[in-house]
Amino acid sequence: MQSREATDADAAVLADIERRCPIVLSDDITMIIDRGDDYFAFTRLMEEFTVALGFVDGKPAGVNVAAPHTVRVGGLDYRLHAYAHLRILPEHQKKGLWGAINRVMDAKYPEGSYDGSTAYPSVNNTAMLKGFAGAPRWSMHQIRAQFLCASLAGPRIGRAANSSDASRIVEILNATHQHEEMFQPYTLESFTARMERSPKDYSWANLLMTDGAVIGVWPAGDSVRFIIETKGNRIESRRGLALDWGFLPGTEDDFEALLRAQCGWLSARGLDRLSFFTSEGSPGYSRVRDLAAELERYVLISFGVPEPPGAAARGVYVDPIYF
């Protein structure tokens, strides 16, 4: 078995591997992610990333992605690797290829250059949970709420943001998420860099805001398809991702109206769902829960970063870019 860092020239191969490796959501539901011709779209919004490609007998057989970033837990900053989008072709699973692929990460990020890592297997993904048997788990779940765009679509309210709104947006985001574990507060510089990292994918115009609330959405479904199979039925979904959102006290109605407006925007361009990450202790959870068509639960596995006391009551934040 061999492995190396993937390049843009590997995009088609990487997309093919992902298509051939369905994600198990439950005993009878699987999901295939088809990234089309733009495999690296999801990486362009990351501060840093490495895609590792594994081979068996010289043929591509697996892929993993590491994305270093900083989070704040228990008042301390940790440099973490989010390992995401691990895919091993079914015929090569349980042969040690996972370890071979991760040697690329070990070489690029030697021990001591980071504090730990995270992973988010579905509560229903028996195989992945078995692979993480004995790994440190937090007591609460990360939750991905799915909103049906057509049924929630509302009129446009507020206005599209621009770079002159950066300070106000940072104020709203930090005030909303300041108590959640794994939220790294933004600075004006860090948020501006985020919004200008890949303007064709996600930038200021993707944020809709009022004086006290904001929701920014990446229309990932413009290029990515999610194919869900259950009991012989096959459904194709194209989704937007709520990347940055927040609201100040007393503006919960604005928050919901913006969410509905973003659903309307997505629906008009042919996307059917808006994915939104939250947890039971997170701000706005009850309203998100009541509007969502589905709540998907994920186990938070965290090496090197212990769960601090009271975390469940404060909630846990996940940046969808690193999920």
Number of C-alpha atoms within 10 A of each C-alpha: 16 17 23 17 17 19 13 10 8 14 16 14 17 25 19 18 20 22 20 15 18 20 21 21 21 14 10 11 17 18 21 18 21 20 24 15 12 14 20 16 16 15 17 16 21 16 15 11 18 19 24 23 27 27 18 14 8 10 10 20 26 27 29 23 23 24 20 20 18 15 20 19 20 16 12 11 15 19 17 22 24 21 22 18 17 17 23 25 18 13 8 14 13 10 12 10 22 19 14 19 27 22 17 22 21 11 9 12 15 9 10 7 10 16 15 18 20 20 20 20 21 21 18 18 17 15 11 15 17 10 10 14 10 8 12 16 19 18 11 19 23 25 23 20 23 23 26 22 26 18 14 21 21 18 13 17 16 16 14 17 20 14 13 9 12 18 15 15 28 21 18 21 21 20 15 19 22 17 22 23 24 23 21 22 16 17 14 13 11 12 16 17 14 17 20 15 16 15 14 9 18 21 22 19 15 22 24 23 23 19 14 18 27 26 25 25 26 21 22 19 22 17 15 21 19 17 17 19 18 14 8 7 8 13 10 13 16 20 26 27 19 22 19 18 23 24 28 18 11 10 15 17 12 20 23 20 21 28 30 25 22 28 27 23 21 25 22 13 11 16 23 22 25 29 21 22 24 23 27 19 19 21 20 17 17 12 13 21 18 9 17 17 14 15 18 15 21 20 20 21 22 20 16 15 23 14 19 12 9 10 18 19 14 18 23 26 23 20 15 15 17 23 14
